[in-house]
């Protein structure tokens, strides 16, 4: 592509076009921040030789169908990340990976919806069911990290995504890392450092690019029998009944991680069905969290906490299955006295992003952000 000369850059029509593009980009970024909790930009698709071209990070995808949506592109990124060899191997197994089942359910749902939606331009929209939402959220997070982080996703992390046993922990680590990446943080996955193998360290360090502030982050997800890739049958009772100690153990284990002198945020997902009747801090799983948190001694100036925030999430559209996907839910505990203060307080931006974790923007040609 030829670079414009200084004289060409000063031409009124070029200056006008540049101002229009910059205004459009600014408007798109504002929408991404306000509606979706995203503080980084994504490159809009363009048409080339009758196909749609996308770019994320250092990758360029040149052979998209002309009517391919951003969400469909995200699914293709997830598929290419996992690889065709992995998909073919899983297709032959009786105990197929949960992600493969999600793809099967998604295509069946898509075919069913397409029969009742036939717009003139070939593009239609609908509210996702649990399968589609789980897959869309995973694809959005994988693409975010591919786009926002330097280099490729660590091989170790992708291998864990492909492995049935390790999938759940890897998926939640990716979910939390992607939220920070969308807040304009660079992510350093500590598993990718061979010198740190076997050490009790956090999952990753998030460096806020505008300020340079670094935060250690730990992410843990509660396993339940019969859920995702776990064998057995899950308990249909109250989400934390008989298992509150398991969540507490995850928290205590997280506190044992080596963080040096960095601020420390802990994320734990309870992996439970969303109960729309159990809202409020003193009901449902939130009450279970409050009960065991109250058993810890409160921090004091002489005995500050090691962690700056505990975020307990419930991002679990996989329980909705064929039903409409439920919105995620979360709570946080922010100690008053901590060992390492946050130099730049990300908690407001983080809360805004967590409220919108289940939302994925639709990015159209020209950078337009669609609902």
HUQUI-V292487 format. One record per backbone hydrogen bond with DSSP energy under -1.0 kcal/mol. NH is the residue of the N-H (numbers start at 0). CO is the residue of the C=O. Records with the same first field share a line. If there is no record, write none. Layout:
NH=CO, CO
//
This chain:
8=4
9=5
10=7
14=10
15=11
16=12
17=13
18=14
19=15
20=16
21=17
22=18
23=19
24=20
25=21
26=22
27=23
28=24
29=25
30=26
31=27
32=28
33=29
34=30
35=31
36=32
37=31
38=181
45=52
47=50
50=47
51=63
52=45
53=60
55=58
58=55
60=53
63=51
67=64
72=68
73=69
74=70
75=71
76=72
77=73
78=74
79=75
80=76
81=77
82=78
86=82
87=83
88=84
89=85
90=86
92=89
100=96
101=97
102=98
103=99
104=100
105=101
106=102
107=103
108=104
109=105
110=106
111=107
112=108
113=109
114=110
115=112
121=118
129=320, 322
130=320
132=128
133=129
134=130
135=131
136=132
137=133
138=134
139=135
140=136
141=137
142=138
143=139
144=140
145=141
146=142
147=143
148=144
157=153
158=154
159=155
160=156
161=157
162=158
166=162
169=165
170=166
171=167
172=168
173=169
174=170
175=171
176=172
177=173
178=174
179=175
180=176
181=177
183=180
184=179
185=206
187=204
189=202
191=188
192=189
195=192
198=195
200=198
202=216
203=216
204=187
205=214
206=185
207=212
208=183
211=207
214=205
215=262
216=203
217=264
219=266
221=268
225=230
226=223
229=226
240=237
242=239
243=239
246=242
247=243
248=244
249=245
250=246
251=247
252=248
253=249
254=250
256=253
257=199
261=258
264=215
265=308
266=217
267=310
268=219
269=312
277=274
282=279
287=283
288=284
289=285
290=286
291=287
292=288
293=289
295=292
299=302
304=336
307=263
308=263
309=332
310=265
311=330
312=267
313=328
318=315
319=316
322=319
324=127
328=313
330=311
332=309
338=304
349=345
350=346
351=347
352=348
353=349
354=350
356=353
358=355
361=369
363=367
366=363
369=361
//
